[in-house]
Amino acid sequence: MEKAPCQRNCCLDQDDICLGCGRSLTEITGWHQADSAQKQQILELARQRLAAKKRPSEFVIPVQASRGKPS
């Protein structure tokens, strides 16, 4: 039996994805009913979600603080 990937850092984002383990709320609540293959799929999707959150977005444009008087 696979161990749940819970990090005891449960906090859901706006998409109901846990910021600690990367699982969706549905995946978290259904973990104990999932079979081994389903758990492996959940773990892989969770890893992908966490990796995507850690990588910088390609669409973020850095904003410099203005110094002095506005132009």
N, C-alpha and C positions, 0 to 999 in steps of 0.2 A: 504494500500500500504506500503510495506516494505521500510524503509529508506536505501539508499545506504550506505555501510560500509566504504566509503571513509574517510581516515584519513587526507587528504590534505598533505600527505607525499609521493607523487607519485614518485617512482623511480623503474624502471623495472630491474630485474636481467637478466642473460643470457638466461633464459627460458621464458622471457616475463611475469614474475610473479611480481606483485607490492609488494614492501617491506613494504609498509604501511598497506594495507588491505588484502593482500594475494590472491587477485583475478588475474586471467589471463587477458591478454589484451583483448581477445575475450569476457570474462565475463564482463569486465568493459564497453566495447563498446556496448554490448548487454543487459545491465542491464534494461534499460527502456522498452525494448520490451519483456522481460521475464515475464512469469506469476508468480503467487505467489509460486507455487511448485518449479519452476525452480530457483527462487530467494533463497528459503530455501536451495536447493541443492548447489547453488553457495556459500552461506554463510557457509555451513558445510565444503565444500571443502577448502574454504579460511581459516577457523579456523584450519583445519588439516595441511595445508601448513605452516601456521605461527608457529604452535606448533612444526612441524618437523624442522623448521629452528632454533628454540630456543633451541632445545635439542642438547646436544653435540653429535657429530658423533662418532659412535663406531669404526670408522676406522682411526681416527686421532691419530697419534703417536706424543707425545710431544718431542720436540727437545731441549736439554739442550745447552746453550751457552757454548762454550769451554772457559776455563780460562787458562791462561798461554800459554806455548808453545804447538803447535800441536804435537800429537804423531805419 
